[in-house]
């Protein structure tokens, strides 16, 4: 099995931490599949909010 691309890891951590205000260690310690799933969910939330014209910031 190859190593996980470092750039992609940083991107996922930054994305989830920014939108959910979770700390670095919490996001870093998630398995890859879970981090990716959160990225997908955040993207869906942002898309729906943008379609509705509402604020993209999560509570």
C-alpha positions, -999 to +999 in steps of 0.1 A: +000+000+000+013+035-009+015+064+014-013+090+016-005+121-004+007+148+021-009+177+001-043+160+002-040+152+039-033+189+046-062+200+024-087+176+042-075+187+076-077+224+068-112+220+052-128+201+081-110+221+108-121+254+092-157+245+087-164+226+120-138+244+141-123+211+152-087+211+163-058+197+142-053+166+162-089+156+162-091+158+124-056+143+119-064+113+140-095+104+120-091+075+095-088+087+059-123+074+050-139+094+078-121+127+070-131+123+033-167+117+043-167+149+064-153+168+035-181+155+012-207+164+038-194+199+043-193+204+005-229+193+003-239+217+030-221+245+014-237+238-020-272+237-005-266+269+014-252+286-017-282+275-038-305+289-011-286+322-009-280+317+028-248+322+048-222+294+043-209+296+079-220+267+100-232+273+136 
